[in-house]
């Protein structure tokens, strides 16, 4: 069985996400008090994957709770790529929608890059639709309008917990466009010295032993071992893996990419669940609010 981290080591994404949602809600109250419409977010879900349905429902609920307009479009799994893109363009043209999210994964045969690339960059609040935001994130002196939500949530947790990033040795495990690459760029932007490890890295443990901060996003349950972690290291566990557990009524449970025994040596760690997951939704809402405010600032300049 996994062991929950003790309170003094736990970095609670649930707590901080609640605080961020409260901040967003207050800003929306102030915005709408002036007679301005609230932010609007649209989510397109294709097919009937139960996990995707839960994720979308959670996002819709969170958006409604902070006072946003949430529109969810549920499409049949047989919907063509062309028709999905048509629906994306409908939301692109909708002035009441400030953010568009296409829930991944899409059914087989659909090119996710093409569909995501169809999202208007000014509404790509998930930050993964195309090269515009990622390119600005990579270029020094440039600021992306939106940063991928999970990656931004990881760094936001470190900042909210007053964990020193500047000058730290950080190791990111995983190089996906959604987490690994953007979180490495964000940490580098905060003046950490960043190493990115992946499936082809030789002797990953030797790299991790030098790390003050570890971001594990490789998608393998219990991958990071206790003997790989320097005492006192801070760990952000992005992994959400479902494994068999016959002691549970469901027969399964969620675990991260970090082995439970790591809690014995690390300084701080995010739990799974209750760590990075809630932050992803909070940042999605934060990005949507920023999209709405950006429109207002542009309107004021005219």
C-alpha positions in Angstrom: 0.0 0.0 0.0 1.1 3.6 -0.6 1.8 5.7 2.4 0.4 9.3 2.4 3.2 11.8 3.0 3.2 13.3 6.5 1.6 16.7 6.8 4.9 18.5 7.2 6.1 17.1 3.9 2.9 17.3 1.8 2.5 19.9 -0.8 -1.3 20.1 -1.1 -2.4 20.9 -4.6 -6.0 20.7 -3.3 -5.3 23.5 -0.8 -3.6 25.8 -3.3 -6.0 25.2 -6.1 -8.8 26.2 -3.8 -7.1 29.4 -2.9 -6.4 30.2 -6.6 -10.0 29.5 -7.5 -11.1 31.9 -4.8 -8.8 34.6 -6.2 -10.3 34.0 -9.7 -13.9 34.1 -8.4 -13.2 37.5 -6.6 -11.7 38.9 -9.8 -14.8 37.8 -11.8 -17.1 39.4 -9.2 -15.2 42.6 -9.6 -15.3 42.3 -13.4 -19.0 41.6 -13.7 -19.8 44.4 -11.2 -18.8 46.9 -13.9 -21.3 45.4 -16.3 -18.8 43.4 -18.2 -19.7 39.8 -19.2 -18.0 37.0 -17.3 -15.3 34.8 -18.9 -16.5 31.9 -21.1 -14.8 28.6 -21.7 -15.8 25.9 -24.2 -14.8 22.2 -24.0 -15.1 19.7 -26.8 -15.1 16.0 -25.8 -15.2 13.3 -28.5 -16.2 9.8 -27.7 -17.3 8.1 -24.5 -14.1 7.5 -22.5 -15.2 7.4 -18.8 -12.0 9.1 -17.6 -12.3 11.9 -20.1 -16.0 12.4 -19.1 -14.9 12.8 -15.4 -12.2 15.3 -16.3 -14.6 17.4 -18.4 -17.3 17.3 -15.7 -14.7 18.5 -13.1 -13.6 21.4 -15.3 -17.2 22.4 -16.1 -18.1 22.3 -12.4 -15.0 24.3 -11.4 -15.7 26.9 -14.1 -19.3 27.4 -12.9 -18.3 27.7 -9.3 -16.0 30.7 -10.0 -18.7 32.4 -12.1 -17.5 31.5 -15.6 -19.8 30.5 -18.5 -19.0 26.9 -19.4 -20.1 25.3 -22.6 -19.5 21.6 -23.1 -19.9 20.1 -26.6 -20.1 16.3 -26.5 -19.4 14.6 -29.9 -19.9 11.0 -31.0 -16.7 8.9 -31.2 -17.3 8.5 -34.9 -17.2 12.3 -35.6 -14.7 13.1 -38.4 -11.7 15.2 -37.9 -13.1 17.7 -40.3 -16.3 18.1 -38.3 -14.4 18.4 -35.0 -12.4 21.3 -36.6 -15.7 22.9 -37.8 -16.9 22.9 -34.1 -13.5 24.4 -33.0 -14.0 27.2 -35.5 -17.6 27.8 -34.2 -16.1 28.5 -30.8 -13.2 30.5 -32.4 -15.8 32.9 -33.8 -17.9 33.1 -30.7 -17.2 36.4 -28.9 -18.5 35.1 -25.6 -15.9 32.3 -25.5 -12.5 33.2 -24.2 -11.0 29.8 -23.9 -11.3 26.6 -25.9 -10.2 23.2 -24.7 -10.3 19.9 -26.7 -10.2 17.0 -24.2 -7.5 14.5 -25.0 -7.0 11.8 -26.0 -9.0 12.0 -29.2 -10.3 8.7 -30.9 -7.9 6.8 -33.1 -7.5 8.2 -36.6 -7.8 11.8 -35.4 -4.6 13.9 -35.7 -4.5 15.7 -32.4 -1.9 18.2 -33.6 -4.1 19.3 -36.4 -7.2 19.6 -34.2 -5.4 21.5 -31.5 -3.7 23.7 -34.1 -7.1 24.8 -35.3 -7.7 26.6 -32.0 -7.3 30.4 -32.1 -4.0 31.1 -30.2 -5.8 33.9 -28.4 -8.2 31.2 -27.0 -5.8 28.4 -26.6 -6.0 28.5 -22.8 -4.5 25.0 -22.5 -1.4 26.3 -24.1 -0.7 23.2 -26.3 -2.5 24.0 -29.5 0.5 25.1 -31.6 4.0 26.5 -31.6 3.0 30.1 -30.7 2.9 29.9 -26.9 5.6 27.2 -26.6 7.9 29.2 -28.9 7.4 32.4 -26.8 8.1 30.3 -23.7 11.4 29.1 -25.1 12.6 32.5 -26.3 14.3 34.7 -23.7 12.6 38.0 -23.4 9.3 36.7 -24.8 6.2 36.0 -22.7 3.6 33.5 -23.9 0.0 34.5 -23.5 -0.7 31.0 -22.1 1.5 28.3 -20.6 0.4 24.6 -20.6 -1.7 24.2 -17.5 -0.1 21.3 -15.8 3.4 22.6 -16.3 2.4 26.0 -14.9 0.7 24.4 -12.0 3.9 22.5 -11.0 5.9 25.7 -10.8 3.1 27.6 -9.2 3.1 25.0 -6.4 6.8 25.5 -5.8 6.3 29.3 -5.7 3.3 29.2 -3.4 5.2 26.9 -1.0 8.2 29.4 -1.1 10.5 26.7 -2.4 13.7 28.3 -3.8 13.9 27.7 -7.5 16.7 30.1 -8.5 20.1 28.4 -8.3 18.5 25.0 -7.7 19.4 21.8 -9.6 16.2 20.6 -11.1 15.6 17.3 -12.9 12.5 16.8 -15.1 11.7 13.2 -16.0 9.7 13.2 -19.2 9.7 15.4 -22.4 6.1 15.6 -23.5 4.8 18.8 -25.0 2.2 19.0 -22.3 4.4 18.7 -19.2 8.1 17.8 -19.6 9.2 20.4 -22.1 7.2 23.4 -20.8 8.0 22.7 -17.1 11.7 22.5 -18.0 11.5 25.8 -19.8 9.6 27.4 -16.9 12.1 26.2 -14.3 15.0 27.5 -16.5 13.2 30.8 -16.7 13.2 30.9 -12.9 17.0 30.5 -13.1 17.2 26.8 -12.0 19.8 24.6 -13.7 17.6 22.0 -15.5 18.3 18.5 -16.6 15.7 16.7 -18.7 15.7 12.9 -18.4 13.7 10.5 -20.6 13.4 6.9 -21.8 16.8 7.0 -23.5 18.7 8.6 -20.6 21.6 6.5 -19.3 21.6 5.9 -15.5 18.7 8.2 -14.6 19.4 7.6 -10.9 22.8 9.4 -11.1 21.1 12.6 -12.4 18.3 12.5 -9.8 20.8 12.2 -6.9 22.0 15.7 -7.7 18.6 17.2 -7.8 17.2 19.7 -5.4 13.9 19.6 -7.3 12.4 16.6 -9.2 9.4 16.8 -11.5 8.3 13.3 -12.4 6.2 13.1 -15.5 7.0 9.9 -17.2 3.8 8.0 -16.7 5.2 4.9 -15.0 3.9 4.0 -11.5 6.5 4.0 -8.8 9.3 4.8 -11.2 11.4 7.1 -9.0 13.1 5.0 -6.3 14.1 6.0 -2.8 17.8 5.4 -3.5 17.7 7.9 -6.4 16.5 10.8 -4.2 18.9 13.2 -2.4 17.8 13.7 1.2 15.6 16.9 1.4 14.8 17.0 -2.3 11.5 18.5 -3.3 9.4 16.3 -5.5 6.5 17.3 -7.8 4.8 14.0 -8.8 2.8 14.6 -12.0 2.0 10.9 -12.6 -1.6 9.6 -12.4 -1.5 5.9 -12.9 -4.2 3.4 -12.2 -3.0 0.1 -10.7 -4.7 -3.0 -9.4 -5.6 -3.1 -5.8 -7.8 -5.9 -4.6 -8.3 -4.3 -1.2 -10.4 -1.5 -2.9 -14.0 -1.9 -3.8 -13.2 -0.6 -7.3 -10.3 -3.0 -7.6 -7.9 -0.2 -8.5 -6.2 2.9 -7.1 -4.3 5.9 -8.3 -0.6 6.2 -7.7 2.1 8.6 -9.0 5.4 8.1 -10.8 7.2 8.2 -7.4 7.6 5.1 -5.2 5.9 5.5 -1.8 9.2 4.8 0.1 10.6 8.1 -1.3 8.7 10.0 1.4 11.2 8.7 3.9 14.0 10.7 2.4 12.5 13.7 0.5 11.9 17.1 2.0 8.6 17.9 0.4 6.3 16.0 -2.0 3.0 16.3 -3.8 0.5 13.5 -3.0 -1.3 11.5 -5.7 -4.2 12.2 -5.9 -4.5 15.7 -4.5 -1.3 17.2 -5.8 -0.8 18.4 -9.3 -4.2 17.4 -10.6 -6.3 20.1 -8.9 -3.8 22.7 -9.9 -4.2 21.9 -13.6 -7.9 22.8 -13.5 -7.2 26.0 -11.4 -4.6 27.1 -13.9 -6.9 26.4 -16.8 -9.4 28.8 -15.2 -6.7 31.3 -14.5 -5.6 31.3 -18.1 -9.3 31.7 -19.2 -9.6 34.7 -16.9 -6.5 36.2 -18.4 -7.8 35.7 -21.9 -11.0 37.6 -20.9 -9.0 40.4 -19.2 -6.8 40.7 -22.2 -9.8 41.4 -24.4 -10.9 44.1 -22.0 -7.5 45.8 -22.0 -7.5 45.7 -25.9 -11.0 47.2 -25.9 -9.9 50.0 -23.6 -7.0 51.0 -25.9 -9.3 51.5 -28.9 
